[in-house]
Amino acid sequence: MAISDRIFMDPRRKRSPLVSTVLVAGTGVGKNQVLQGARHIMEDSIGVDLKIRETSAITSGAALVDYLYDQMEATEEASGYPDKRVLVLDEEWKETLITVARDRSYGSKIRQAWDCETLRNTNKRKSNNDRPQVVHGARVVFHCHITPEDWAQYVSFKEAAGGSFNRYLPALIQEMPLVRRPAMPEVDTSDLVAAFDWIRGGEHVMRLSKEADHLDWVLRRAERILLKSLPAHQNVYLSRTAEQVRRVAALLACSVGETRISLDHMHAAVSFVGYSVDSVLTLTRDTPGRGRPKSKPEERVVAELTAHPGGIPSAKLQRMTGAHAADLDHMANEGLITIEVIKDGPGRPTRLCRLNKGLRKSSAGTPMPSGGNPFLQALGI
C-alpha cells in the first residue's frame, strides 16, 4: 500500500501490485504476534506511511468509498496531491463478514479496488451539493485475521464465486514460537529504507526478465491444470494464483530497488503463494451448501487438532467430533496423532491428544507431509 502510488505493473492501466492477506489461526496461536513482527521489520522504512493511512472495520462498500473520498479531498487540500492509499487492518474479520453479507456492493468494490479502478458511491452527498463520490485509481490493501472455524462459517462460497476472496492470500498458521515481550530482535532494515527512498524518487514500471516471463507462462498453465483438477468450491478461491505470484514477485523486486523482476523473485513468490494455495485447500476441503457429504470422524479429529496445536483432552475431542475412543486409538496406532496420558491428582487420568508434528491436512482432509503442495505439483516441482 505504501508504495502503490509509485509502482505499476503496466504503463497504460497504471495498475499497482496490491497484495491483501489473511492470517488464519486458532485463538491464542499468535496472529497478533505475526502482525507486530511485520510492523517491527517495516517500521524504519514505511512504518509512518502505514500508520497515517491505516483504518479498520470497513463494513460496507459505501463506507470504503466514503473513507477514500474524504482522505483524497483532505490530502489534496493540504498538499495539492490527492492521496488514495489505504490499509484496512481488520483483526476481527468475522464481525466484518457478518455485516457485509447484507451489502451487495462490498464485494464489487473489493474487486474494483484490486485492479485500481474507479470507485463510486451511487448515493449523493448532502454536504456537497449532491455531488457523487468518485475515486479514480484507489489503492486499497486489506490485512485480516480469522480463525479456521470462522472461515468455514463466514467466508462464503457464494461471494467467492463472484471473485472477491481470490483477491486475498490466506496463510494458515498452526503454531508460533513464543517471543519474550516486549523485546523484538534487532533487524538491519537499511536496505528496505534505501529501497523506499528509491521508490519515492519517481514512478517505476515493473518488468519481467526473459526467464521470469517464461516462468510466468508456466505458472498460468499450472493454474489452469490446478483449477481443472479441483471442485468448484475450491477453485473459485484460486483463479488468480498466477497473478498473485507476479504481484508478490514485483514487491520483492521493489524491496531491493529493482524494476526488473528476476527468476529468483518469482521463485520466492511461488513459495509464498504456494503456501497460500495449500492453506486454501485445507480450509475448503468440504463441499459448500446443504447436502454436503458428512466428513469422517477421523477428518474432524484432524481438523480440530490442527486448529488446537496444544492438544485436546480425548473426552472433549470425542464430543467435538463424534469420534469414539477406538477411533482415537486407531489414529494413534497409525501415527497420525499422539495420545499422552496425564495423571493430575485423584480420579481418572487425562488422555491429551495432539496432531503429530510434520503432518498437515490435504484438501481431502487427510494428513500429508509438508511439501505436498498441489500448486507446486502442477508446476512439476
C-alpha positions, -999 to 999 in steps of 0.1 A, spaced: 0 0 0 27 25 10 45 22 -24 15 17 -46 13 52 -60 48 48 -75 49 12 -86 30 -1 -116 26 -35 -133 19 -19 -167 25 16 -181 -10 21 -195 -36 9 -170 -15 21 -140 -23 -10 -120 -2 -14 -89 9 -48 -74 -15 -47 -45 -14 -78 -22 -40 -84 5 -35 -111 32 -55 -131 57 -39 -148 87 -60 -178 97 -51 -193 131 -68 -205 162 -74 -183 192 -41 -177 211 -19 -191 183 -2 -158 176 -19 -138 148 -12 -105 166 24 -116 172 28 -121 134 14 -86 128 36 -69 154 67 -87 139 59 -73 105 54 -38 119 87 -41 137 105 -50 104 88 -23 84 90 5 110 121 22 97 111 22 61 73 25 56 61 25 92 49 61 92 32 58 59 13 28 72 2 44 104 -12 76 88 -32 57 61 -45 28 83 -81 23 92 -102 -7 104 -135 -24 102 -148 -10 69 -182 -27 69 -198 -16 36 -188 -7 0 -202 28 6 -181 32 38 -149 23 19 -156 48 -9 -166 75 17 -133 70 36 -112 71 4 -131 102 -8 -126 121 24 -89 112 25 -85 122 -11 -101 156 -6 -82 163 27 -48 155 13 -54 174 -19 -64 205 1 -35 202 24 -7 193 0 -21 196 -35 -18 158 -40 -49 135 -37 -37 105 -17 -59 75 -24 -39 48 -5 -54 30 25 -45 -1 46 -76 -17 60 -65 -37 91 -92 -60 103 -83 -81 133 -119 -92 138 -127 -101 102 -155 -124 113 -175 -94 125 -170 -76 93 -180 -106 72 -212 -109 91 -221 -72 85 -211 -70 48 -231 -102 40 -260 -78 37 -242 -54 14 -242 -63 -22 -217 -36 -32 -189 -46 -8 -176 -75 -29 -177 -54 -61 -158 -26 -45 -131 -50 -34 -128 -64 -69 -126 -29 -84 -100 -17 -59 -78 -48 -65 -75 -36 -101 -70 1 -91 -102 10 -109 -126 39 -103 -148 36 -72 -182 53 -70 -209 58 -44 -243 58 -60 -257 78 -31 -254 116 -31 -235 137 -5 -259 160 12 -230 182 24 -215 187 -11 -244 198 -33 -254 163 -40 -222 157 -59 -214 119 -62 -183 105 -46 -158 93 -72 -123 80 -65 -101 73 -95 -73 48 -91 -79 39 -55 -51 18 -38 -67 -4 -11 -49 -32 7 -65 -55 33 -49 -74 62 -74 -96 81 -74 -121 110 -98 -150 114 -100 -185 130 -103 -216 109 -138 -223 124 -150 -188 115 -135 -191 80 -156 -222 74 -187 -204 85 -184 -169 72 -161 -169 42 -190 -177 19 -187 -198 -13 -213 -176 -29 -191 -144 -25 -160 -164 -35 -177 -175 -67 -181 -138 -75 -144 -133 -73 -139 -115 -41 -119 -139 -20 -94 -148 -46 -81 -113 -42 -67 -123 -8 -38 -145 1 -47 -166 32 -20 -181 53 -29 -208 78 -8 -207 109 -8 -238 132 18 -228 158 40 -198 166 72 -198 187 70 -178 219 87 -144 219 96 -128 251 78 -95 254 83 -66 249 116 -72 232 119 -78 194 151 -89 178 172 -63 161 168 -63 124 190 -45 99 165 -27 76 188 -3 59 183 -20 25 145 -15 29 150 21 38 172 27 8 146 9 -15 118 30 -2 138 62 -9 144 49 -44 107 43 -49 98 77 -37 121 92 -63 97 87 -91 73 63 -109 86 28 -117 71 2 -141 79 -34 -132 90 -57 -160 97 -95 -160 131 -107 -171 131 -132 -200 135 -161 -176 108 -148 -153 84 -142 -182 88 -178 -192 81 -190 -156 50 -167 -156 37 -185 -187 44 -219 -170 25 -206 -139 -5 -196 -159 -5 -231 -174 -1 -246 -140 -30 -225 -127 -53 -240 -154 -42 -275 -145 -48 -268 -109 -83 -253 -114 -94 -281 -136 -83 -307 -111 -103 -291 -82 -141 -289 -75 -158 -256 -79 -160 -249 -42 -122 -248 -41 -111 -234 -74 -131 -202 -70 -106 -192 -43 -75 -198 -66 -84 -184 -100 -58 -156 -97 -29 -176 -84 -5 -168 -112 -12 -131 -110 -7 -132 -72 27 -146 -79 36 -118 -103 24 -92 -77 44 -107 -48 75 -110 -71 71 -73 -81 71 -63 -44 102 -84 -37 120 -67 -66 110 -33 -52 124 -43 -18 159 -43 -33 153 -12 -55 149 -30 -89 123 -27 -116 134 -60 -132 116 -90 -118 141 -118 -118 137 -156 -117 148 -155 -81 120 -131 -72 95 -154 -90 107 -185 -72 104 -168 -38 69 -156 -47 59 -191 -58 69 -205 -24 47 -179 -6 17 -182 -29 21 -219 -30 18 -220 8 -13 -199 5 -28 -223 -20 -21 -251 4 -39 -231 32 -69 -225 10 -72 -262 1 -70 -271 38 -97 -246 47 -121 -255 19 -118 -293 20 -156 -297 24 -181 -291 -3 -204 -260 3 -241 -257 9 -267 -281 20 -264 -318 15 -226 -318 16 -211 -352 24 -205 -357 61 -169 -358 69 -155 -389 87 -147 -387 124 -110 -391 117 -111 -360 94 -129 -340 121 -103 -350 146 -75 -338 124 -93 -306 117 -98 -298 154 -62 -308 164 -49 -286 135 -68 -257 150 -56 -265 185 -19 -275 183 -16 -275 221 -38 -306 222 -73 -315 233 -84 -340 260 -98 -371 245 -132 -368 262 -137 -333 249 -123 -342 214 -148 -371 212 -177 -347 220 -165 -322 194 -160 -347 166 -183 -376 172 -153 -399 172 -151 -429 196 -122 -439 218 -114 -467 194 -111 -442 166 -85 -422 185 -66 -453 194 -66 -464 158 -53 -429 146 -26 -431 173 -15 -466 161 -14 -452 125 9 -425 137 -15 -396 128 -19 -384 164 -2 -389 197 -20 -396 230 -3 -386 262 -17 -399 295 -15 -372 322 -21 -381 358 -31 -349 377 -45 -356 411 -71 -381 421 -95 -395 396 -91 -409 362 -60 -397 342 -65 -373 312 -56 -385 277 -43 -355 258 -45 -358 220 -22 -339 196 -16 -340 159 18 -355 150 44 -328 141 52 -325 104 17 -336 93 -7 -312 76 -41 -318 61 -46 -321 24 -77 -309 6 -93 -343 12 -89 -338 49 -62 -364 55 -27 -357 68 1 -352 43 38 -344 48 50 -308 43 59 -302 7 30 -320 -10 17 -287 -24 -7 -292 -54 3 -259 -70 40 -269 -70 30 -304 -82 12 -288 -111 44 -270 -120 63 -303 -119 83 -292 -88 
